Amino acid sequence: MRWLPFEIHPDTPPEGAPKPFSPEEWPPVRARLERLAQEVGLPIDPPQRNVNSRFALETAELVRAQKGDGEAGAFCHGVSRAFFTEHADISKREVIVPIADRFGISASDVETAWHERRFSPTVDAFIEDGHKVGVTGVPAMGWPNRRAIVGMMPPTELVLRLHNG
């Protein structure tokens, strides 16, 4: 498996933004996410705010460049866990730098790559490729010559989609 970047809400400002749900809509959306996550054994506590993920996505590409796909995937998993279980603001350096450090990426390498925007074109290219195959959100799974399967769903539905794809 290869984790690739996808920016769900690229227009989210640096300070974050509320989810696009009314106070009445949010509880059932949250309950659905929690139920689906529980079905697949994922811990989740869906945050009620969107954050700008660009810094995390570009740092993941730094990890990939220095350590490879496997470590980039593990980094993404760490970032997802921080966001979805700890409500960590993954737009913040104080959240992302320690996660990158676990993979042997120094704070100075993270800062330099970010200031140079070294991995911005890579992230943009992956996002564009994702749009071409139908990615509109995460999680999304893709295979060569097939449309992406997008969204959290029960494993039985995923299997059905794979067989009918």
GIPEHU-V227986 format. One record per residue. RES is the residue in three letters. PSI is psi in whole degrees, -180 to 180 (999 if undefined). Layout:
BEGIN
RES:PSI  RES:PSI
END
This chain:
BEGIN
MET:141  ARG:120  TRP:130  LEU:151  PRO:147  PHE:126  GLU:108  ILE:-45  HIS:74  PRO:-19  ASP:3  THR:127  PRO:164  PRO:-33  GLU:-1  GLY:178  ALA:153  PRO:151  LYS:154  PRO:47  PHE:142  SER:165  PRO:-28  GLU:-34  GLU:-32  TRP:-47  PRO:-45  PRO:-33  VAL:-47  ARG:-45  ALA:-41  ARG:-47  LEU:-44  GLU:-42  ARG:-47  LEU:-42  ALA:-40  GLN:-38  GLU:-32  VAL:8  GLY:28  LEU:130  PRO:134  ILE:142  ASP:85  PRO:123  PRO:153  GLN:2  ARG:146  ASN:148  VAL:162  ASN:118  SER:3  ARG:-44  PHE:-43  ALA:-42  LEU:-43  GLU:-34  THR:-36  ALA:-37  GLU:-31  LEU:-45  VAL:-44  ARG:-44  ALA:-38  GLN:-30  LYS:-14  GLY:174  ASP:-43  GLY:-45  GLU:-35  ALA:-41  GLY:-42  ALA:-38  PHE:-47  CYS:-40  HIS:-43  GLY:-41  VAL:-43  SER:-44  ARG:-44  ALA:-43  PHE:-49  PHE:-17  THR:-24  GLU:-4  HIS:32  ALA:142  ASP:98  ILE:5  SER:-9  LYS:137  ARG:-38  GLU:-14  VAL:-47  ILE:-42  VAL:-46  PRO:-33  ILE:-44  ALA:-37  ASP:-34  ARG:-20  PHE:14  GLY:20  ILE:121  SER:156  ALA:-38  SER:-36  ASP:-41  VAL:-49  GLU:-44  THR:-47  ALA:-40  TRP:-47  HIS:-34  GLU:-12  ARG:39  ARG:-36  PHE:7  SER:-46  PRO:-35  THR:-47  VAL:-45  ASP:-42  ALA:-43  PHE:-42  ILE:-43  GLU:-44  ASP:-40  GLY:-45  HIS:-38  LYS:-29  VAL:11  GLY:13  VAL:127  THR:-6  GLY:-171  VAL:154  PRO:156  ALA:143  MET:141  GLY:155  TRP:155  PRO:138  ASN:28  ARG:155  ARG:150  ALA:152  ILE:122  VAL:138  GLY:153  MET:131  MET:160  PRO:147  PRO:-36  THR:-38  GLU:-40  LEU:-46  VAL:-43  LEU:-45  ARG:-38  LEU:-40  HIS:-31  ASN:-5  GLY:999
END
